[in-house]
């Protein structure tokens, strides 16, 4: 997703006193090339849209350099399976691991399988507990939305949350 669609370096050789890479044979896959083209084009369009929206005020946006990768990191770790399936036709060489081509989707799923942020597959209590620990703000938003038609119950839940927070801060 980040690098260009091209061959892997097989080895380095010396020619005329310079180190030159020797690449493996590479055949471009149309589907893979098309998906990468669309991803890269959309990313560039997003940046152009942000620049157009903020114009000269873009320099007033306060962010840390590491914040720029957070949406991508979130996508890598917490994307829905339907979004990941886009990469089911991608293969890469796993010379360092199993020694054969492997599906990007299978590799991705195996690497992030122990991360429990696939919220739609969790039960309600498990999801609530996970959000309580990992993302309280999102939990509040979800609870407010769920109980928006029951204002008394929402007020009761809010009071219980405030009491729990008070107890936690006193004990801490």
Backbone bond lengths (Angstrom), bond angles and torsions (degrees), N, CA, C in turn:
res aa  C-N    CA-C-N  psi(-1)  N-CA   C-N-CA  omega(-1)  CA-C   N-CA-C  phi
1 X - - - 1.455 - - 1.522 111.12 -
2 X 1.305 116.25 -31.23 1.460 119.65 -174.92 1.519 111.85 -94.44
3 X 1.319 116.84 -38.57 1.460 119.75 -175.99 1.523 111.14 -96.76
4 X 1.317 114.93 170.98 1.457 120.08 -179.18 1.527 110.83 -71.76
5 X 1.306 115.63 157.64 1.458 122.71 177.71 1.518 107.60 -82.59
6 X 1.341 117.38 104.53 1.446 119.96 -176.33 1.512 111.66 -161.97
7 X 1.339 115.94 -178.52 1.461 120.55 -176.43 1.529 112.48 -74.37
8 X 1.327 114.58 160.17 1.464 121.33 175.43 1.518 109.47 -88.27
9 X 1.302 115.92 151.56 1.462 121.07 177.40 1.532 108.33 -77.11
10 X 1.313 116.36 125.91 1.455 121.79 -179.03 1.528 111.22 -87.26
11 X 1.347 115.73 -43.78 1.462 120.65 179.37 1.524 108.78 -164.44
12 X 1.310 115.29 171.14 1.463 121.98 175.37 1.525 107.71 -114.13
13 X 1.327 116.08 136.69 1.468 120.96 178.37 1.527 108.93 -128.60
14 X 1.321 113.93 157.77 1.461 118.77 178.03 1.531 109.11 -97.99
15 X 1.338 116.03 127.35 1.461 122.25 175.15 1.516 108.68 -133.57
16 X 1.304 115.57 122.56 1.466 121.53 178.51 1.526 112.32 53.46
17 X 1.318 116.47 40.30 1.459 120.62 177.13 1.524 114.58 78.23
18 X 1.337 117.41 7.58 1.469 121.04 179.25 1.523 109.13 -121.25
19 X 1.316 116.12 149.69 1.462 122.17 176.13 1.530 108.00 -86.66
20 X 1.331 116.56 125.01 1.461 122.52 -176.92 1.529 109.03 -124.39
21 X 1.332 118.22 131.07 1.471 119.38 177.69 1.528 111.20 -76.29
22 X 1.319 115.26 144.71 1.462 121.92 174.02 1.524 106.13 -113.28
23 X 1.329 116.13 120.97 1.458 120.98 -174.28 1.522 111.89 -95.69
24 X 1.310 116.06 153.02 1.459 122.26 175.67 1.525 108.64 -73.80
25 X 1.339 115.49 159.34 1.457 120.11 175.79 1.525 108.16 -62.06
26 X 1.308 116.17 137.17 1.466 119.58 -175.48 1.523 110.57 -136.23
27 X 1.304 115.12 130.40 1.455 121.32 173.90 1.516 107.66 -120.12
28 X 1.308 115.64 123.02 1.457 120.52 -178.34 1.529 110.42 -75.41
29 X 1.308 115.45 135.99 1.455 122.28 177.59 1.528 107.88 -94.27
30 X 1.333 117.59 129.56 1.458 120.69 -175.61 1.526 112.12 -60.63
31 X 1.314 117.14 -47.36 1.473 120.27 -177.32 1.520 110.07 -61.50
32 X 1.319 116.67 -46.62 1.462 120.66 179.81 1.527 110.90 -62.08
33 X 1.319 116.81 -44.77 1.473 120.22 179.58 1.526 111.04 -62.53
34 X 1.331 116.69 -40.99 1.462 120.25 -179.49 1.529 111.23 -65.32
35 X 1.324 117.09 -45.67 1.475 120.52 -179.44 1.525 110.18 -62.86
36 X 1.332 117.42 -44.88 1.467 120.07 178.39 1.522 111.38 -63.21
37 X 1.326 117.04 -39.74 1.465 120.51 177.26 1.529 110.31 -59.77
38 X 1.325 116.74 -46.48 1.471 120.60 179.66 1.535 111.56 -63.72
39 X 1.332 116.99 -41.83 1.469 120.45 178.16 1.525 111.12 -61.86
40 X 1.318 116.08 -48.00 1.463 119.82 -178.20 1.525 111.27 -66.78
41 X 1.324 117.11 -41.02 1.459 121.04 178.43 1.530 110.63 -62.93
42 X 1.326 116.38 -42.03 1.468 120.35 179.29 1.518 111.58 -66.51
43 X 1.327 117.67 -38.21 1.465 120.62 177.75 1.528 110.64 -63.74
44 X 1.320 116.43 -43.36 1.468 120.11 178.05 1.525 110.46 -65.11
45 X 1.331 117.55 -40.36 1.462 121.38 178.11 1.532 110.59 -62.62
46 X 1.333 116.89 -39.04 1.470 121.01 177.64 1.524 110.70 -61.15
47 X 1.329 116.52 -45.76 1.469 120.32 179.39 1.528 110.37 -63.69
48 X 1.309 117.60 -42.48 1.468 120.64 177.86 1.519 111.28 -62.56
49 X 1.346 117.48 -38.96 1.468 120.96 177.74 1.521 111.33 -64.53
50 X 1.327 117.03 -42.60 1.468 120.33 178.45 1.520 110.06 -62.76
51 X 1.324 116.91 -43.75 1.465 120.32 178.46 1.523 111.12 -63.01
52 X 1.327 117.16 -38.77 1.459 120.93 -179.98 1.540 110.99 -67.71
53 X 1.321 116.62 -39.19 1.469 121.30 -178.48 1.522 110.55 -68.19
54 X 1.331 117.13 -45.95 1.461 120.20 -173.61 1.519 113.74 -92.60
55 X 1.313 117.62 -17.53 1.469 123.84 178.96 1.523 112.42 42.98
56 X 1.343 116.85 -121.96 1.466 120.03 -177.04 1.528 112.68 -73.75
57 X 1.332 117.88 -13.49 1.467 120.43 178.47 1.529 112.79 -81.28
58 X 1.315 117.53 -1.01 1.462 121.13 -178.11 1.520 110.86 -58.04
59 X 1.322 117.45 -31.28 1.469 120.82 -178.73 1.529 111.67 -76.04
60 X 1.322 117.46 -12.30 1.463 120.85 178.21 1.528 112.49 -86.45
61 X 1.327 116.59 -12.10 1.462 119.72 177.75 1.522 109.11 -67.81
62 X 1.308 115.62 127.51 1.453 120.74 -177.71 1.521 108.79 -100.87
63 X 1.309 117.11 116.16 1.458 121.25 177.32 1.525 109.25 -152.65
64 X 1.315 114.63 155.30 1.456 119.91 174.58 1.522 108.67 -87.14
65 X 1.293 117.05 151.85 1.471 120.47 -178.83 1.525 111.01 -57.86
66 X 1.325 116.84 -35.48 1.469 119.85 -178.56 1.519 112.14 -70.96
67 X 1.334 118.40 -20.76 1.462 121.19 -179.71 1.526 112.20 -66.85
68 X 1.312 117.12 -24.56 1.463 120.50 -176.87 1.531 112.10 -62.88
69 X 1.311 117.56 -28.18 1.469 120.09 -177.90 1.525 112.80 -91.68
70 X 1.317 118.71 -5.41 1.466 120.37 -175.15 1.529 114.26 -60.84
71 X 1.338 120.41 -43.26 1.471 118.11 177.06 1.528 112.49 -60.67
72 X 1.323 116.45 -39.75 1.461 120.17 178.66 1.528 110.79 -66.29
73 X 1.336 116.52 -42.89 1.467 120.34 177.67 1.522 110.62 -61.45
74 X 1.324 116.48 -41.65 1.470 119.86 178.52 1.527 109.98 -62.55
75 X 1.326 116.77 -42.48 1.459 120.56 178.67 1.532 110.30 -61.55
76 X 1.317 117.27 -42.73 1.456 120.18 -179.78 1.522 111.97 -62.46
77 X 1.324 116.86 -39.16 1.467 120.01 -173.68 1.517 114.53 -94.18
78 X 1.311 118.19 -27.21 1.466 119.92 -170.61 1.523 114.13 -128.46
79 X 1.304 117.96 20.59 1.464 119.48 -178.90 1.524 110.81 -72.87
80 X 1.320 115.18 154.20 1.460 120.92 177.19 1.520 108.62 -75.47
81 X 1.327 115.46 156.07 1.464 119.31 -177.58 1.528 111.46 -62.27
82 X 1.320 118.20 -33.15 1.471 120.35 179.62 1.533 110.84 -65.11
83 X 1.335 117.09 -33.10 1.461 120.45 177.49 1.522 111.42 -74.62
84 X 1.318 116.93 -32.80 1.464 120.98 178.68 1.525 111.59 -72.94
85 X 1.318 116.74 -32.38 1.465 120.42 -176.54 1.521 112.72 -59.92
86 X 1.307 117.15 -17.96 1.456 121.87 175.46 1.528 110.63 -55.54
87 X 1.330 116.70 -28.76 1.463 121.91 -175.59 1.528 113.06 -100.09
88 X 1.324 117.54 15.33 1.464 120.08 -178.42 1.531 112.65 -67.69
89 X 1.307 118.37 -25.31 1.464 120.31 -179.81 1.528 112.72 -90.06
90 X 1.325 117.90 -2.48 1.459 121.34 179.76 1.524 109.88 -83.02
91 X 1.321 116.29 132.77 1.453 122.02 174.73 1.523 108.62 -121.29
92 X 1.322 115.99 148.81 1.455 119.39 172.47 1.517 108.90 -140.00
93 X 1.318 115.51 158.02 1.459 121.60 -179.22 1.515 108.49 -79.65
94 X 1.308 115.76 129.28 1.460 120.66 177.68 1.518 108.71 -111.94
95 X 1.334 116.23 63.28 1.461 120.66 -178.07 1.527 112.09 -66.18
96 X 1.304 117.66 -25.86 1.462 120.73 -178.16 1.527 112.23 -85.91
97 X 1.311 117.48 -18.91 1.461 120.65 -176.40 1.508 112.14 -107.54
98 X 1.333 116.67 -98.02 1.464 120.61 -175.26 1.527 112.90 -86.78
99 X 1.320 118.45 -8.78 1.453 121.90 173.26 1.510 115.98 81.40
100 X 1.305 118.41 20.30 1.469 121.57 177.22 1.524 108.30 -148.93
101 X 1.340 115.11 173.94 1.460 119.22 177.90 1.522 109.52 -67.19
102 X 1.309 115.17 143.58 1.457 121.07 -179.76 1.527 108.49 -136.61
103 X 1.301 116.70 147.65 1.456 121.59 178.68 1.524 109.53 -70.01
104 X 1.310 116.08 134.46 1.468 120.51 177.09 1.521 109.87 -58.87
105 X 1.324 116.87 -40.40 1.463 120.80 179.96 1.524 111.08 -62.10
106 X 1.333 118.32 -46.48 1.465 120.78 179.66 1.524 111.50 -63.47
107 X 1.329 116.26 -42.19 1.465 120.17 178.33 1.524 110.61 -63.43
108 X 1.326 116.39 -45.82 1.459 122.99 179.97 1.528 110.09 -58.39
109 X 1.326 116.01 -49.36 1.466 119.76 -179.27 1.517 112.07 -63.57
110 X 1.339 117.61 -38.32 1.464 119.17 -179.77 1.524 111.26 -69.86
111 X 1.328 117.39 -34.12 1.462 120.51 -179.46 1.530 112.57 -73.96
112 X 1.312 116.65 -31.02 1.470 119.68 -177.70 1.522 112.23 -106.82
113 X 1.314 117.39 9.33 1.463 121.09 -176.74 1.513 113.86 -63.09
114 X 1.322 117.31 -27.43 1.461 119.39 -179.12 1.525 112.57 -89.20
115 X 1.311 116.98 1.32 1.465 120.59 178.44 1.518 108.44 -96.11
116 X 1.300 117.07 120.77 1.463 120.95 -173.34 1.516 112.21 -94.56
117 X 1.319 118.04 62.99 1.457 117.99 177.11 1.519 111.17 -118.07
118 X 1.302 117.23 16.01 1.449 121.19 173.56 1.524 107.34 -85.90
119 X 1.308 116.07 78.43 1.458 122.30 -168.56 1.520 114.55 -63.08
120 X 1.337 117.19 -32.76 1.463 117.99 -175.62 1.524 112.52 -67.40
121 X 1.335 117.81 -19.47 1.465 119.69 179.94 1.526 112.33 -91.80
122 X 1.328 118.12 -4.25 1.465 121.50 -178.39 1.521 110.84 -88.53
123 X 1.331 114.71 154.53 1.448 120.00 171.48 1.521 109.98 -71.92
124 X 1.338 117.04 166.41 1.472 120.64 -175.47 1.525 112.61 -60.19
125 X 1.338 117.38 -45.99 1.464 119.83 -176.42 1.523 110.92 -69.89
126 X 1.318 116.22 -40.28 1.462 120.11 178.69 1.521 110.51 -64.53
127 X 1.336 116.33 -42.44 1.464 121.46 178.44 1.530 110.32 -63.22
128 X 1.337 116.07 -43.91 1.464 119.84 179.39 1.516 112.28 -62.99
129 X 1.318 116.59 -42.78 1.464 120.58 179.46 1.523 110.55 -65.83
130 X 1.337 116.61 -42.55 1.465 120.75 178.04 1.527 110.18 -59.44
131 X 1.339 116.77 -47.52 1.466 120.07 -179.21 1.519 111.44 -66.67
132 X 1.337 117.84 -34.28 1.463 121.14 177.67 1.523 110.45 -59.76
133 X 1.324 116.23 -39.73 1.462 120.52 -178.64 1.528 111.85 -81.53
134 X 1.347 117.05 -42.97 1.460 120.68 -169.17 1.532 115.14 -96.16
135 X 1.326 118.12 -33.22 1.469 119.61 -173.24 1.529 109.95 -153.34
136 X 1.336 116.01 79.25 1.467 120.46 -177.03 1.519 112.79 -62.81
137 X 1.318 115.98 -34.12 1.462 119.40 -179.30 1.536 110.69 -62.66
138 X 1.328 117.02 -44.08 1.457 120.71 177.54 1.533 110.54 -65.31
139 X 1.330 116.58 -38.13 1.468 120.02 177.18 1.534 110.37 -60.62
140 X 1.327 117.34 -44.73 1.469 120.65 178.37 1.523 111.31 -60.00
141 X 1.317 116.33 -43.99 1.472 120.44 -179.99 1.517 110.26 -61.53
142 X 1.331 117.19 -45.80 1.460 121.34 -178.41 1.533 111.30 -65.27
143 X 1.330 116.88 -41.16 1.468 120.12 179.59 1.526 110.23 -66.97
144 X 1.324 117.42 -44.18 1.471 120.19 178.16 1.521 111.31 -59.47
145 X 1.314 116.70 -41.22 1.458 120.20 179.28 1.527 111.07 -67.22
146 X 1.326 116.16 -44.47 1.472 121.23 -177.45 1.526 111.74 -63.57
147 X 1.340 116.56 -39.41 1.462 120.89 -175.76 1.529 112.89 -104.01
148 X 1.324 117.83 19.72 1.468 120.74 -178.62 1.533 112.18 -63.69
149 X 1.315 117.31 -25.29 1.473 120.23 178.71 1.530 112.02 -88.48
150 X 1.340 118.25 -2.94 1.465 123.36 179.40 1.526 109.38 -126.44
151 X 1.339 117.99 75.99 1.470 120.77 -172.73 1.530 113.72 -62.73
152 X 1.330 118.73 -33.66 1.475 119.82 -179.83 1.530 110.74 -68.40
153 X 1.312 115.81 -43.42 1.462 119.82 178.49 1.529 110.26 -65.52
154 X 1.321 116.57 -37.27 1.461 120.86 178.12 1.525 110.31 -64.20
155 X 1.327 116.69 -40.28 1.462 120.57 178.21 1.528 110.67 -65.82
156 X 1.326 116.60 -39.48 1.462 121.25 177.64 1.534 110.36 -64.03
157 X 1.308 117.27 -44.24 1.471 120.97 177.53 1.530 111.14 -63.00
158 X 1.322 116.36 -41.06 1.471 120.32 177.60 1.514 111.72 -61.76
159 X 1.327 117.09 -41.50 1.467 120.84 177.31 1.522 111.41 -64.63
160 X 1.336 116.88 -41.09 1.459 120.47 177.05 1.517 112.10 -63.60
161 X 1.321 115.93 -38.07 1.464 120.29 178.10 1.529 110.09 -65.51
162 X 1.334 116.67 -44.70 1.467 120.05 -179.72 1.521 111.37 -64.16
163 X 1.335 116.32 -37.42 1.460 119.64 179.17 1.531 109.73 -67.64
164 X 1.318 117.78 -43.79 1.461 121.25 177.46 1.517 112.27 -61.27
165 X 1.323 116.17 -40.40 1.461 120.79 177.97 1.527 110.90 -65.30
166 X 1.339 116.76 -39.88 1.463 121.33 178.79 1.531 110.22 -63.59
167 X 1.331 116.60 -45.53 1.469 120.94 179.06 1.532 109.89 -61.84
168 X 1.305 117.04 -44.91 1.461 121.22 179.36 1.526 111.33 -58.58
169 X 1.323 116.87 -43.85 1.467 120.28 -178.66 1.527 112.02 -69.00
170 X 1.333 116.82 -33.11 1.468 120.03 178.33 1.523 110.96 -71.33
171 X 1.311 117.21 -40.26 1.455 122.47 -178.32 1.534 110.63 -72.79
172 X 1.308 115.83 -36.84 1.470 123.02 -177.91 1.494 109.55 -61.20
